[in-house]
Structure formats: structure tokens, C-alpha cells
Amino acid sequence: MSNEGLYETFLLKFPRDLNMEKLRQALVVEEASSAFRAAHTLLGLATNLSMETLCEALRPATEALRRGDLELAKTHMPRVEEAYLLIIEALK
């Protein structure tokens, strides 16, 4: 984005986005399609906000979920969680 004010607005709203929680919950109940939607949406947000570390962590999890491979996606979640929490802490 070239508009700094708009970028800052979306960046500051990021912690209130519910897709990480939706992803977590969908993985617990093993709903691959719901988990994929949440991961894909979160990846889009992270990409638009240039959150490279989170993007790199989410890509393999999202692709595993695209194929319906919940177990593989779950193996990527510690890295996703770490990247996500670092961003949330930085935005506080």
C-alpha cells in the first residue's frame, strides 16, 4: 500500500481479526475446510500488511489445509503461533 494512514489503520486493527482464533478452533475440531478458509484469509491479511515472517509460516500450513491434510498443517502451527504472537506483542 502506498497510503501510510490506511496501512496504519489496517495494521492496528489486525489484533482484533478473528481468523487466527478460527484457525485454532477449526484445527481442534478437525474441520479442514474451515481451517483452510481461516488460514487463507489470515495469509491474505498478512501479505497485504507485509508481515513476511507470518506469511512464511502460514504458507505451508495453508497449502496442507488446501489438500485437506490436517496433520501436516498442525505440524506447522508452532511456527505460525510464534510469528503471530510476535506481531501481536509488537502492536501492543
N, C-alpha and C positions, 0 to 999 in steps of 0.2 A: 504494500500500500504506500502511496506517496503522501497521504494526508496523515500527519503525525497525530492530530487531535482525534481522528477517527480510530487510528490504531490504538491509541491510549485508552479510548472508551471501551473497545472490544477486549483489550488486554486486561483491564480492571474488572470486566465482567466475567472473565474466564473462570475464576474460582467458584462462581455461582452456577456454572454449567453443570448439568446433571449426568452427562454422558459417562464419566468415569464411574460414578456410582451405579449407573445402569449396566455398564460392562461388568463390574464386580458381581452384581446380583445375578446377571444372566449366566455368568460362569458358575456360580454356586448352584443354580438350579439346572445347569447344563442345557441352556437354550441357545444353541449355536446361532440361529438366525438373529435373535435379539442381541446377542453379544457382538455379532458382526456389525449390525447397524450402529450400535453404540461406539464400537471401536473405529469404524469407518468415519463416523461423524466427528469423533474426537480427533482423529488423524487429520481430517479436513480443517478443523479449527486450529490445531497445532501448526499445520502447514501455513495457513493464512497469517498466523501470528509469528511465523519464523522461529518456532520452538524446535530447533533441529534435534536436540537430544531426545525429546519426547517423540518426535517423528521417527527417528531411527529405532527407538524401542517399540513403537506401535506398529511399524510396517510388517515385521514378521508375524506378530500376533494377529493382525488384521488379515493377512494372507492365509494364515492357518484357519481362521474362522470362515473366510470366504469358501474354503474347501470343506468346512464342517468339522475340522479336526480340533475338537475342544482340548484334548490332552496336550497337543503341541502348543496351542495358544496359551494354556496355563503355564507352560514352562517359560514363556516369555514375560509373564506378568510381574515377576520381581523387578525386572529392569524397567518395565512400564511404570510400576508403582514408584520406584526410586526417582525416575525422571519427573513424574507428575508431582510428587511431593516437594521436590526441589523448587519447582516453578511456583507452587502454591506458597511455600515459605518465602520465596523471594518477593512475591507480590503482597505480602502482609505489611 
